[in-house]
Amino acid sequence: MPTPPLNNWQVSYSMISFFERALNTHNKVATFSRTRDIFFEIELTNGTELKVLLVDEYTLGLAAIHRAQSEFPDMEVIVTGANWNGYTREAKEYGTGQNLGVFNVEEFLGAMNWSEPKKYCKRDSDGRPTYAYH
Amino acid sequence: MDAQPTLITSLPKSSTAYVFGSFLRSNSPRDLDVLIVYDQRLCAPSEAYRYHDDFIRQIQSVVNIDVDVTLLTQEEVKSSRFIENTDAIPFGDVMRRPSERSRRKDG
């Protein structure tokens, strides 16, 4: 039988728990709260507040981002919650134009160390930007 | 499988659907991963879920496992090489040929 959904984005309890543990142990996170199962309000130690939606999209695309914006109008960051998950170039570019952070979970945990988390991008050993493009 | 013709006709003509993931490889898949590719000139990304709602609902009504839908524009599919990277199979082929799953597992 299909698993009864706790959220209509099919984000599992284990993924939510993993994300909460990561926030609890992140040294730049002061406090956070969770509503509607997958929507996090995070306050960083520098006072920055971030409204973050956690999803589990193997490839996060434009349609999913638009749906998320419609269902969570306050969303500032969308995180697809596994290191093997990613997003399309088009989704990242749309997010950049909308001042919306689009990350996979590894990138987001790095972004919270950054002064402007939504603009963060990971860099390789030569300093070149790398993205979790699918 | 009797519902397959209805499923196919409920997919907008300008869109195509594929199956990928564990459904193609497992005897007891946890979920059915479906990719829907749509034409951004005919359906804005902001309308894509609503535009394909009938098709998504009908899949959910005939399979007894969770259905995970990924909706991507034709351009996104091309730039991400999603079909090549996931070995996705056209939805109609999978529904028409129940032996496809076992053949691929054996192969």
gemmi code that builds the backbone of each chain (N, CA, C; Angstrom):
import gemmi

chains = {
    "A": [
        ("MET", (0.837, -1.200, 0.000), (0.000, 0.000, 0.000), (0.871, 1.249, 0.000)),
        ("PRO", (0.456, 2.305, -0.708), (1.235, 3.539, -0.662), (1.314, 4.080, 0.762)),
        ("THR", (2.446, 4.707, 1.060), (2.637, 5.296, 2.377), (1.758, 6.532, 2.516)),
        ("PRO", (1.022, 6.670, 3.634), (0.221, 7.880, 3.796), (1.132, 9.121, 3.839)),
        ("PRO", (0.858, 10.129, 3.046), (1.759, 11.273, 3.005), (1.616, 12.190, 4.217)),
        ("LEU", (2.750, 12.634, 4.755), (2.724, 13.652, 5.805), (2.836, 15.028, 5.178)),
        ("ASN", (3.315, 15.062, 3.961), (3.351, 16.300, 3.202), (3.073, 15.900, 1.761)),
        ("ASN", (2.633, 16.848, 0.959), (2.279, 16.458, -0.410), (3.459, 16.594, -1.366)),
        ("TRP", (4.687, 16.614, -0.782), (5.900, 16.615, -1.608), (6.648, 15.293, -1.473)),
        ("GLN", (6.056, 14.346, -0.795), (6.646, 13.017, -0.622), (8.059, 13.070, -0.043)),
        ("VAL", (8.237, 13.976, 0.902), (9.512, 14.034, 1.629), (9.385, 13.099, 2.828)),
        ("SER", (10.308, 12.179, 2.940), (10.200, 11.146, 3.974), (10.579, 11.699, 5.352)),
        ("TYR", (10.105, 10.984, 6.363), (10.468, 11.355, 7.734), (11.984, 11.273, 7.929)),
        ("SER", (12.602, 10.274, 7.332), (14.055, 10.123, 7.510), (14.810, 11.311, 6.902)),
        ("MET", (14.327, 11.820, 5.792), (15.009, 12.980, 5.201), (14.820, 14.220, 6.074)),
        ("ILE", (13.622, 14.389, 6.608), (13.369, 15.532, 7.493), (14.239, 15.425, 8.745)),
        ("SER", (14.330, 14.211, 9.300), (15.147, 14.008, 10.505), (16.611, 14.302, 10.226)),
        ("PHE", (17.090, 13.853, 9.077), (18.487, 14.122, 8.704), (18.736, 15.631, 8.633)),
        ("PHE", (17.811, 16.334, 8.006), (17.969, 17.781, 7.843), (17.942, 18.473, 9.209)),
        ("GLU", (17.046, 18.028, 10.072), (16.982, 18.637, 11.411), (18.278, 18.384, 12.194)),
        ("ARG", (18.805, 17.171, 12.084), (20.070, 16.874, 12.785), (21.191, 17.757, 12.250)),
        ("ALA", (21.207, 17.951, 10.926), (22.245, 18.798, 10.329), (22.117, 20.238, 10.825)),
        ("LEU", (20.887, 20.722, 10.950), (20.691, 22.090, 11.456), (21.083, 22.178, 12.932)),
        ("ASN", (20.723, 21.151, 13.687), (21.027, 21.160, 15.125), (22.527, 21.202, 15.401)),
        ("THR", (23.315, 20.647, 14.493), (24.766, 20.569, 14.738), (25.552, 21.603, 13.937)),
        ("HIS", (24.864, 22.438, 13.160), (25.554, 23.440, 12.337), (25.917, 24.633, 13.216)),
        ("ASN", (27.180, 25.025, 13.194), (27.594, 26.063, 14.151), (27.152, 27.479, 13.779)),
        ("LYS", (26.520, 27.646, 12.621), (25.992, 28.968, 12.251), (24.479, 29.064, 12.468)),
        ("VAL", (23.865, 27.990, 12.934), (22.417, 28.010, 13.173), (22.148, 28.334, 14.640)),
        ("ALA", (21.417, 29.431, 14.865), (21.059, 29.798, 16.243), (19.816, 29.028, 16.677)),
        ("THR", (18.746, 29.165, 15.906), (17.500, 28.436, 16.200), (16.803, 28.117, 14.880)),
        ("PHE", (15.884, 27.183, 14.947), (15.025, 26.961, 13.788), (13.702, 26.371, 14.250)),
        ("SER", (12.693, 26.548, 13.416), (11.397, 25.914, 13.677), (10.902, 25.304, 12.375)),
        ("ARG", (9.996, 24.364, 12.490), (9.476, 23.678, 11.301), (7.962, 23.719, 11.315)),
        ("THR", (7.374, 24.115, 10.202), (5.912, 24.105, 10.060), (5.558, 23.386, 8.765)),
        ("ARG", (4.297, 22.966, 8.662), (3.801, 22.279, 7.463), (4.751, 21.149, 7.046)),
        ("ASP", (5.347, 20.536, 8.033), (6.179, 19.348, 7.879), (7.541, 19.621, 7.233)),
        ("ILE", (7.602, 20.476, 6.205), (8.837, 20.597, 5.432), (9.301, 22.047, 5.257)),
        ("PHE", (8.655, 22.977, 5.983), (9.018, 24.389, 5.830), (9.743, 24.855, 7.093)),
        ("PHE", (10.983, 25.291, 6.916), (11.845, 25.635, 8.045), (12.091, 27.144, 8.089)),
        ("GLU", (11.977, 27.706, 9.288), (12.413, 29.088, 9.503), (13.673, 29.019, 10.336)),
        ("ILE", (14.773, 29.445, 9.758), (16.085, 29.276, 10.373), (16.663, 30.648, 10.714)),
        ("GLU", (17.115, 30.795, 11.945), (17.825, 32.026, 12.318), (19.294, 31.686, 12.505)),
        ("LEU", (20.125, 32.411, 11.777), (21.567, 32.172, 11.869), (22.160, 32.997, 13.001)),
        ("THR", (23.354, 32.653, 13.401), (23.979, 33.345, 14.533), (24.272, 34.813, 14.223)),
        ("ASN", (24.353, 35.169, 12.929), (24.570, 36.588, 12.578), (23.261, 37.361, 12.458)),
        ("GLY", (22.142, 36.700, 12.815), (20.843, 37.375, 12.785), (20.059, 37.170, 11.506)),
        ("THR", (20.709, 36.643, 10.474), (20.009, 36.390, 9.214), (18.913, 35.346, 9.423)),
        ("GLU", (17.746, 35.604, 8.838), (16.658, 34.624, 8.892), (16.398, 34.089, 7.491)),
        ("LEU", (16.200, 32.799, 7.423), (15.968, 32.150, 6.133), (14.718, 31.278, 6.221)),
        ("LYS", (13.875, 31.409, 5.227), (12.696, 30.540, 5.129), (12.986, 29.515, 4.039)),
        ("VAL", (13.055, 28.265, 4.467), (13.616, 27.212, 3.616), (12.604, 26.081, 3.422)),
        ("LEU", (12.373, 25.715, 2.169), (11.525, 24.555, 1.873), (12.415, 23.359, 1.540)),
        ("LEU", (12.151, 22.243, 2.226), (12.892, 21.004, 1.975), (12.053, 20.107, 1.073)),
        ("VAL", (12.615, 19.738, -0.071), (11.924, 18.807, -0.971), (12.855, 17.630, -1.259)),
        ("ASP", (12.346, 16.653, -1.973), (13.165, 15.496, -2.339), (12.981, 15.233, -3.821)),
        ("GLU", (13.538, 16.124, -4.626), (13.417, 16.000, -6.078), (14.769, 15.556, -6.617)),
        ("TYR", (14.786, 14.443, -7.331), (16.053, 13.976, -7.907), (16.625, 15.058, -8.823)),
        ("THR", (15.760, 15.622, -9.657), (16.153, 16.763, -10.495), (15.101, 17.851, -10.310)),
        ("LEU", (15.475, 18.876, -9.602), (14.551, 19.979, -9.322), (14.453, 20.859, -10.567)),
        ("GLY", (13.248, 20.993, -11.090), (13.060, 21.769, -12.311), (12.180, 22.979, -12.099)),
        ("LEU", (11.947, 23.689, -13.195), (11.158, 24.921, -13.130), (9.746, 24.682, -12.605)),
        ("ALA", (9.112, 23.601, -13.029), (7.727, 23.348, -12.615), (7.638, 23.171, -11.101)),
        ("ALA", (8.584, 22.428, -10.529), (8.565, 22.196, -9.081), (8.815, 23.500, -8.323)),
        ("ILE", (9.691, 24.335, -8.849), (9.956, 25.610, -8.168), (8.709, 26.507, -8.209)),
        ("HIS", (8.064, 26.556, -9.349), (6.833, 27.361, -9.435), (5.758, 26.819, -8.492)),
        ("ARG", (5.639, 25.499, -8.450), (4.654, 24.904, -7.536), (5.002, 25.264, -6.090)),
        ("ALA", (6.278, 25.185, -5.753), (6.712, 25.503, -4.385), (6.417, 26.970, -4.053)),
        ("GLN", (6.675, 27.860, -5.000), (6.406, 29.286, -4.764), (4.918, 29.536, -4.560)),
        ("SER", (4.115, 28.762, -5.274), (2.677, 28.923, -5.130), (2.192, 28.433, -3.759)),
        ("GLU", (2.744, 27.319, -3.306), (2.297, 26.733, -2.038), (2.973, 27.370, -0.822)),
        ("PHE", (4.169, 27.914, -1.027), (4.935, 28.518, 0.081), (5.446, 29.892, -0.389)),
        ("PRO", (4.561, 30.880, -0.448), (4.944, 32.177, -1.027), (6.095, 32.869, -0.290)),
        ("ASP", (6.303, 32.540, 0.979), (7.391, 33.176, 1.739), (8.750, 32.527, 1.504)),
        ("MET", (8.779, 31.440, 0.784), (10.013, 30.670, 0.600), (11.147, 31.538, 0.035)),
        ("GLU", (12.315, 31.451, 0.679), (13.496, 32.172, 0.187), (14.551, 31.229, -0.374)),
        ("VAL", (14.488, 29.987, 0.078), (15.461, 28.976, -0.353), (14.708, 27.668, -0.553)),
        ("ILE", (15.041, 26.939, -1.619), (14.507, 25.584, -1.792), (15.692, 24.622, -1.842)),
        ("VAL", (15.598, 23.603, -1.001), (16.695, 22.639, -0.860), (16.176, 21.269, -1.253)),
        ("THR", (16.837, 20.627, -2.193), (16.477, 19.251, -2.504), (17.424, 18.329, -1.733)),
        ("GLY", (16.808, 17.512, -0.866), (17.484, 16.987, 0.304), (18.300, 15.734, 0.190)),
        ("ALA", (19.170, 15.627, -0.746), (20.154, 14.542, -0.745), (21.312, 15.014, -1.600)),
        ("ASN", (22.490, 14.515, -1.296), (23.654, 14.992, -2.045), (23.638, 14.533, -3.501)),
        ("TRP", (22.891, 13.443, -3.784), (22.799, 12.990, -5.174), (21.684, 13.721, -5.911)),
        ("ASN", (20.868, 14.473, -5.197), (19.852, 15.276, -5.872), (20.496, 16.527, -6.459)),
        ("GLY", (19.822, 17.102, -7.428), (20.344, 18.325, -8.044), (19.218, 19.109, -8.670)),
        ("TYR", (19.556, 19.944, -9.616), (18.580, 20.842, -10.242), (19.036, 21.107, -11.663)),
        ("THR", (18.114, 21.616, -12.455), (18.480, 21.953, -13.831), (19.135, 23.341, -13.863)),
        ("ARG", (19.889, 23.577, -14.930), (20.481, 24.914, -15.120), (19.383, 25.976, -15.161)),
        ("GLU", (18.284, 25.613, -15.806), (17.182, 26.568, -15.941), (16.588, 26.909, -14.579)),
        ("ALA", (16.498, 25.908, -13.692), (15.951, 26.157, -12.356), (16.886, 27.057, -11.552)),
        ("LYS", (18.186, 26.809, -11.638), (19.148, 27.636, -10.907), (19.112, 29.079, -11.424)),
        ("GLU", (19.067, 29.225, -12.744), (19.040, 30.571, -13.327), (17.752, 31.307, -12.954)),
        ("TYR", (16.653, 30.589, -12.953), (15.385, 31.204, -12.540), (15.499, 31.659, -11.081)),
        ("GLY", (16.037, 30.802, -10.223), (16.199, 31.149, -8.813), (17.068, 32.386, -8.637)),
        ("THR", (18.157, 32.451, -9.368), (19.054, 33.610, -9.268), (18.298, 34.890, -9.623)),
        ("GLY", (17.485, 34.822, -10.667), (16.711, 35.991, -11.083), (15.638, 36.386, -10.097)),
        ("GLN", (15.195, 35.447, -9.287), (14.116, 35.683, -8.329), (14.638, 35.923, -6.904)),
        ("ASN", (15.957, 35.991, -6.746), (16.564, 36.073, -5.406), (16.121, 34.891, -4.537)),
        ("LEU", (16.079, 33.743, -5.169), (15.667, 32.505, -4.504), (16.867, 31.555, -4.506)),
        ("GLY", (17.251, 31.090, -3.342), (18.343, 30.125, -3.272), (17.873, 28.759, -3.738)),
        ("VAL", (18.621, 28.132, -4.625), (18.302, 26.781, -5.126), (19.532, 25.908, -4.889)),
        ("PHE", (19.397, 24.933, -3.995), (20.560, 24.143, -3.582), (20.190, 22.679, -3.388)),
        ("ASN", (21.208, 21.804, -3.433), (21.015, 20.505, -2.811), (21.487, 20.630, -1.360)),
        ("VAL", (21.347, 19.593, -0.582), (21.538, 19.746, 0.863), (22.994, 20.067, 1.217)),
        ("GLU", (23.923, 19.464, 0.511), (25.338, 19.728, 0.799), (25.669, 21.206, 0.549)),
        ("GLU", (25.181, 21.714, -0.570), (25.424, 23.126, -0.879), (24.789, 24.028, 0.171)),
        ("PHE", (23.576, 23.693, 0.579), (22.899, 24.578, 1.537), (23.638, 24.630, 2.878)),
        ("LEU", (24.149, 23.481, 3.318), (24.884, 23.488, 4.589), (26.134, 24.360, 4.461)),
        ("GLY", (26.727, 24.399, 3.277), (27.844, 25.312, 3.033), (27.376, 26.761, 2.953)),
        ("ALA", (26.223, 26.976, 2.342), (25.713, 28.340, 2.144), (25.478, 29.063, 3.462)),
        ("MET", (25.124, 28.323, 4.492), (24.833, 28.981, 5.775), (26.096, 29.541, 6.422)),
        ("ASN", (27.273, 29.153, 5.927), (28.520, 29.742, 6.415), (28.840, 31.056, 5.703)),
        ("TRP", (28.072, 31.372, 4.707), (28.349, 32.483, 3.810), (27.566, 33.712, 4.266)),
        ("SER", (28.111, 34.912, 4.004), (27.416, 36.111, 4.471), (26.100, 36.332, 3.725)),
        ("GLU", (26.048, 35.930, 2.464), (24.795, 36.021, 1.696), (24.447, 34.611, 1.215)),
        ("PRO", (23.788, 33.838, 2.080), (23.584, 32.413, 1.771), (22.913, 32.149, 0.428)),
        ("LYS", (21.942, 32.999, 0.043), (21.203, 32.700, -1.188), (22.094, 32.811, -2.428)),
        ("LYS", (23.208, 33.554, -2.295), (24.099, 33.742, -3.449), (25.283, 32.773, -3.443)),
        ("TYR", (25.306, 31.902, -2.455), (26.447, 30.989, -2.314), (26.572, 30.056, -3.513)),
        ("CYS", (27.810, 29.801, -3.917), (28.037, 28.656, -4.801), (29.313, 27.961, -4.354)),
        ("LYS", (29.266, 26.657, -4.445), (30.422, 25.843, -4.090), (31.525, 26.073, -5.125)),
        ("ARG", (32.768, 25.936, -4.713), (33.874, 26.127, -5.662), (34.801, 24.930, -5.623)),
        ("ASP", (35.420, 24.675, -6.763), (36.363, 23.557, -6.803), (37.724, 24.022, -6.299)),
        ("SER", (38.719, 23.124, -6.355), (40.035, 23.434, -5.779), (40.730, 24.576, -6.515)),
        ("ASP", (40.283, 24.880, -7.743), (40.847, 26.003, -8.491), (40.014, 27.271, -8.330)),
        ("GLY", (39.016, 27.212, -7.476), (38.201, 28.393, -7.216), (37.081, 28.605, -8.204)),
        ("ARG", (36.865, 27.626, -9.075), (35.794, 27.777, -10.064), (34.457, 27.336, -9.474)),
        ("PRO", (33.365, 28.059, -9.780), (32.050, 27.667, -9.252), (31.640, 26.284, -9.757)),
        ("THR", (31.064, 25.505, -8.866), (30.492, 24.212, -9.277), (29.049, 24.165, -8.802)),
        ("TYR", (28.233, 23.556, -9.578), (26.806, 23.479, -9.259), (26.340, 22.033, -9.353)),
        ("ALA", (25.306, 21.713, -8.598), (24.752, 20.348, -8.620), (23.789, 20.215, -9.782)),
        ("TYR", (24.280, 20.582, -10.976), (23.424, 20.481, -12.152), (23.179, 19.029, -12.493)),
        ("HIS", (21.955, 18.743, -12.867), (21.649, 17.447, -13.462), (21.449, 17.671, -14.938)),
    ],
    "B": [
        ("MET", (-3.280, -3.095, -15.981), (-2.856, -2.841, -17.344), (-4.022, -2.478, -18.269)),
        ("ASP", (-5.273, -2.881, -17.887), (-6.419, -2.531, -18.714), (-6.592, -1.025, -18.829)),
        ("ALA", (-6.094, -0.299, -17.833), (-6.303, 1.151, -17.821), (-5.304, 1.890, -18.692)),
        ("GLN", (-4.351, 1.176, -19.296), (-3.283, 1.829, -20.024), (-3.744, 2.774, -21.138)),
        ("PRO", (-4.724, 2.385, -22.005), (-5.137, 3.312, -23.055), (-5.669, 4.619, -22.482)),
        ("THR", (-6.404, 4.560, -21.374), (-6.929, 5.773, -20.759), (-5.790, 6.646, -20.257)),
        ("LEU", (-4.799, 6.014, -19.647), (-3.651, 6.767, -19.144), (-2.964, 7.518, -20.273)),
        ("ILE", (-2.750, 6.810, -21.358), (-2.042, 7.434, -22.466), (-2.836, 8.603, -23.025)),
        ("THR", (-4.156, 8.440, -23.179), (-4.933, 9.511, -23.775), (-5.091, 10.693, -22.823)),
        ("SER", (-4.898, 10.477, -21.521), (-5.024, 11.601, -20.604), (-3.756, 12.448, -20.557)),
        ("LEU", (-2.714, 11.986, -21.215), (-1.485, 12.785, -21.294), (-1.642, 13.790, -22.431)),
        ("PRO", (-1.440, 15.091, -22.149), (-1.560, 16.073, -23.232), (-0.677, 15.683, -24.423)),
        ("LYS", (-1.187, 15.909, -25.629), (-0.478, 15.448, -26.833), (0.916, 16.050, -26.979)),
        ("SER", (1.090, 17.239, -26.441), (2.391, 17.896, -26.590), (3.404, 17.414, -25.550)),
        ("SER", (2.995, 16.522, -24.654), (3.885, 16.040, -23.590), (4.235, 14.576, -23.818)),
        ("THR", (5.355, 14.167, -23.243), (5.736, 12.754, -23.291), (6.074, 12.303, -21.871)),
        ("ALA", (5.862, 11.012, -21.620), (6.101, 10.488, -20.270), (7.058, 9.307, -20.331)),
        ("TYR", (7.852, 9.172, -19.293), (8.845, 8.102, -19.192), (8.785, 7.520, -17.778)),
        ("VAL", (9.281, 6.291, -17.662), (9.459, 5.663, -16.349), (10.956, 5.486, -16.123)),
        ("PHE", (11.398, 5.758, -14.913), (12.807, 5.551, -14.590), (12.897, 5.057, -13.144)),
        ("GLY", (14.093, 4.707, -12.730), (14.303, 4.343, -11.330), (14.025, 2.888, -11.018)),
        ("SER", (13.737, 2.630, -9.734), (13.691, 1.259, -9.230), (12.579, 0.416, -9.845)),
        ("PHE", (11.537, 1.055, -10.356), (10.439, 0.304, -10.961), (10.931, -0.561, -12.119)),
        ("LEU", (11.983, -0.102, -12.793), (12.509, -0.837, -13.944), (13.483, -1.936, -13.536)),
        ("ARG", (13.894, -1.933, -12.274), (14.963, -2.848, -11.880), (14.591, -3.792, -10.750)),
        ("SER", (13.493, -3.505, -10.050), (13.194, -4.242, -8.825), (11.923, -5.072, -8.959)),
        ("ASN", (11.908, -6.230, -8.298), (10.691, -7.036, -8.250), (9.648, -6.418, -7.328)),
        ("SER", (10.125, -5.660, -6.357), (9.190, -5.035, -5.417), (9.553, -3.560, -5.265)),
        ("PRO", (9.311, -2.781, -6.342), (9.692, -1.361, -6.294), (8.913, -0.626, -5.205)),
        ("ARG", (9.614, 0.304, -4.571), (9.002, 1.090, -3.498), (8.075, 2.154, -4.076)),
        ("ASP", (8.442, 2.626, -5.259), (7.646, 3.685, -5.874), (7.800, 3.626, -7.392)),
        ("LEU", (6.990, 4.407, -8.057), (7.055, 4.518, -9.513), (7.512, 5.938, -9.843)),
        ("ASP", (8.699, 6.030, -10.435), (9.231, 7.345, -10.821), (8.827, 7.635, -12.259)),
        ("VAL", (8.125, 8.736, -12.451), (7.637, 9.109, -13.779), (8.193, 10.481, -14.145)),
        ("LEU", (8.769, 10.559, -15.318), (9.205, 11.841, -15.873), (8.179, 12.286, -16.909)),
        ("ILE", (7.705, 13.518, -16.784), (6.846, 14.103, -17.811), (7.596, 15.273, -18.438)),
        ("VAL", (7.724, 15.205, -19.746), (8.407, 16.267, -20.487), (7.354, 17.096, -21.200)),
        ("TYR", (7.371, 18.395, -20.977), (6.341, 19.250, -21.578), (6.973, 20.367, -22.396)),
        ("ASP", (6.150, 20.924, -23.269), (6.598, 21.985, -24.160), (6.282, 23.333, -23.507)),
        ("GLN", (7.340, 24.034, -23.168), (7.184, 25.295, -22.438), (6.436, 26.348, -23.269)),
        ("ARG", (6.428, 26.174, -24.598), (5.714, 27.145, -25.439), (4.195, 26.960, -25.324)),
        ("LEU", (3.782, 25.762, -24.927), (2.350, 25.463, -24.823), (1.860, 25.412, -23.385)),
        ("CYS", (2.794, 25.222, -22.462), (2.414, 25.105, -21.049), (3.502, 25.775, -20.217)),
        ("ALA", (3.155, 26.853, -19.546), (4.132, 27.547, -18.698), (4.503, 26.643, -17.516)),
        ("PRO", (5.760, 26.719, -17.046), (6.141, 25.916, -15.887), (5.208, 26.109, -14.693)),
        ("SER", (4.685, 27.317, -14.539), (3.788, 27.578, -13.409), (2.467, 26.814, -13.529)),
        ("GLU", (2.143, 26.337, -14.725), (0.885, 25.604, -14.951), (1.118, 24.107, -15.133)),
        ("ALA", (2.357, 23.695, -15.081), (2.684, 22.329, -15.516), (2.012, 21.247, -14.664)),
        ("TYR", (1.984, 21.416, -13.347), (1.350, 20.389, -12.510), (-0.141, 20.311, -12.795)),
        ("ARG", (-0.782, 21.488, -12.891), (-2.218, 21.515, -13.159), (-2.522, 20.925, -14.546)),
        ("TYR", (-1.677, 21.253, -15.504), (-1.859, 20.819, -16.885), (-1.819, 19.288, -16.990)),
        ("HIS", (-1.023, 18.664, -16.138), (-0.858, 17.205, -16.203), (-1.566, 16.478, -15.059)),
        ("ASP", (-2.437, 17.200, -14.367), (-3.060, 16.635, -13.173), (-3.861, 15.367, -13.468)),
        ("ASP", (-4.632, 15.353, -14.569), (-5.433, 14.159, -14.900), (-4.541, 12.943, -15.072)),
        ("PHE", (-3.468, 13.134, -15.798), (-2.554, 12.017, -16.058), (-1.940, 11.506, -14.749)),
        ("ILE", (-1.490, 12.430, -13.920), (-0.859, 12.041, -12.645), (-1.870, 11.306, -11.762)),
        ("ARG", (-3.084, 11.831, -11.683), (-4.116, 11.186, -10.855), (-4.442, 9.786, -11.374)),
        ("GLN", (-4.495, 9.648, -12.674), (-4.835, 8.333, -13.232), (-3.721, 7.315, -12.992)),
        ("ILE", (-2.496, 7.743, -13.063), (-1.409, 6.799, -12.732), (-1.577, 6.355, -11.284)),
        ("GLN", (-1.806, 7.334, -10.411), (-1.928, 7.009, -8.984), (-3.091, 6.060, -8.714)),
        ("SER", (-4.116, 6.153, -9.545), (-5.297, 5.312, -9.312), (-5.097, 3.869, -9.766)),
        ("VAL", (-4.118, 3.615, -10.625), (-3.958, 2.238, -11.130), (-2.726, 1.517, -10.591)),
        ("VAL", (-1.824, 2.225, -9.942), (-0.681, 1.518, -9.343), (-0.831, 1.565, -7.828)),
        ("ASN", (-0.342, 0.530, -7.184), (-0.561, 0.400, -5.749), (0.682, 0.794, -4.952)),
        ("ILE", (1.472, 1.675, -5.528), (2.669, 2.175, -4.841), (2.714, 3.692, -5.021)),
        ("ASP", (3.597, 4.335, -4.277), (3.738, 5.784, -4.417), (4.205, 6.135, -5.829)),
        ("VAL", (3.716, 7.250, -6.335), (4.141, 7.734, -7.646), (4.887, 9.054, -7.452)),
        ("ASP", (6.142, 9.083, -7.890), (6.945, 10.313, -7.820), (7.043, 10.894, -9.226)),
        ("VAL", (6.561, 12.109, -9.398), (6.536, 12.718, -10.727), (7.585, 13.822, -10.812)),
        ("THR", (8.373, 13.780, -11.865), (9.298, 14.866, -12.189), (8.797, 15.509, -13.470)),
        ("LEU", (8.576, 16.818, -13.427), (8.099, 17.556, -14.594), (9.215, 18.464, -15.089)),
        ("LEU", (9.629, 18.254, -16.320), (10.709, 19.071, -16.876), (10.327, 19.572, -18.262)),
        ("THR", (10.793, 20.763, -18.607), (10.587, 21.264, -19.966), (11.481, 20.476, -20.931)),
        ("GLN", (11.168, 20.576, -22.207), (12.006, 19.909, -23.214), (13.452, 20.405, -23.117)),
        ("GLU", (13.600, 21.707, -22.848), (14.950, 22.273, -22.750), (15.681, 21.722, -21.531)),
        ("GLU", (14.971, 21.590, -20.416), (15.597, 21.052, -19.201), (16.039, 19.604, -19.403)),
        ("VAL", (15.205, 18.840, -20.081), (15.560, 17.430, -20.330), (16.809, 17.350, -21.187)),
        ("LYS", (16.880, 18.250, -22.180), (18.046, 18.230, -23.066), (19.303, 18.651, -22.309)),
        ("SER", (19.212, 19.731, -21.557), (20.424, 20.243, -20.890), (20.877, 19.316, -19.759)),
        ("SER", (19.929, 18.611, -19.145), (20.315, 17.727, -18.040), (20.650, 16.313, -18.516)),
        ("ARG", (20.322, 16.006, -19.772), (20.483, 14.638, -20.301), (19.801, 13.627, -19.373)),
        ("PHE", (18.645, 14.027, -18.885), (17.942, 13.224, -17.876), (17.641, 11.817, -18.389)),
        ("ILE", (17.134, 11.725, -19.615), (16.713, 10.416, -20.136), (17.914, 9.485, -20.289)),
        ("GLU", (19.009, 10.039, -20.802), (20.208, 9.217, -20.973), (20.779, 8.814, -19.610)),
        ("ASN", (20.819, 9.756, -18.688), (21.461, 9.486, -17.394), (20.670, 8.523, -16.518)),
        ("THR", (19.352, 8.486, -16.706), (18.542, 7.600, -15.861), (18.078, 6.351, -16.608)),
        ("ASP", (18.439, 6.225, -17.889), (17.949, 5.105, -18.719), (16.422, 5.032, -18.694)),
        ("ALA", (15.803, 6.181, -18.764), (14.336, 6.224, -18.714), (13.743, 5.554, -19.953)),
        ("ILE", (12.599, 4.914, -19.758), (11.899, 4.174, -20.817), (10.559, 4.866, -21.075)),
        ("PRO", (10.159, 4.993, -22.341), (8.842, 5.609, -22.599), (7.736, 4.925, -21.792)),
        ("PHE", (6.879, 5.721, -21.210), (5.819, 5.223, -20.326), (4.967, 4.155, -21.019)),
        ("GLY", (4.578, 4.425, -22.262), (3.728, 3.493, -22.995), (4.398, 2.140, -23.166)),
        ("ASP", (5.702, 2.132, -23.430), (6.425, 0.864, -23.608), (6.378, 0.039, -22.330)),
        ("VAL", (6.572, 0.684, -21.206), (6.597, -0.043, -19.927), (5.219, -0.600, -19.601)),
        ("MET", (4.174, 0.192, -19.852), (2.832, -0.255, -19.518), (2.348, -1.344, -20.485)),
        ("ARG", (2.788, -1.244, -21.733), (2.365, -2.210, -22.745), (3.071, -3.549, -22.579)),
        ("ARG", (4.287, -3.482, -22.068), (5.098, -4.697, -22.017), (5.482, -4.995, -20.584)),
        ("PRO", (4.618, -5.755, -19.869), (4.919, -6.062, -18.472), (6.230, -6.812, -18.318)),
        ("SER", (6.643, -7.528, -19.398), (7.877, -8.297, -19.289), (9.111, -7.402, -19.350)),
        ("GLU", (8.914, -6.121, -19.712), (10.049, -5.206, -19.821), (10.879, -5.165, -18.547)),
        ("ARG", (10.165, -5.127, -17.410), (10.895, -5.021, -16.140), (11.763, -6.233, -15.903)),
        ("SER", (11.172, -7.430, -16.111), (11.952, -8.629, -15.828), (13.073, -8.793, -16.853)),
        ("ARG", (12.798, -8.384, -18.108), (13.833, -8.491, -19.132), (15.026, -7.616, -18.766)),
        ("ARG", (14.735, -6.375, -18.307), (15.821, -5.473, -17.964), (16.569, -5.941, -16.742)),
        ("LYS", (15.826, -6.544, -15.787), (16.508, -7.045, -14.577), (17.450, -8.175, -14.944)),
        ("ASP", (16.952, -9.061, -15.850), (17.767, -10.199, -16.237), (18.977, -9.751, -17.050)),
        ("GLY", (18.746, -8.680, -17.850), (19.831, -8.207, -18.714), (20.886, -7.570, -17.888)),
    ],
}
model = gemmi.Model(1)
for chain_id, residues in chains.items():
    chain = gemmi.Chain(chain_id)
    for i, (resn, *xyz) in enumerate(residues, 1):
        res = gemmi.Residue()
        res.name, res.seqid = resn, gemmi.SeqId(i, " ")
        for name, pos in zip(("N", "CA", "C"), xyz):
            atom = gemmi.Atom()
            atom.name, atom.element = name, gemmi.Element(name[0])
            atom.pos, atom.b_iso = gemmi.Position(*pos), 0.0
            res.add_atom(atom)
        chain.add_residue(res)
    model.add_chain(chain)
structure = gemmi.Structure()
structure.add_model(model)
structure.setup_entities()
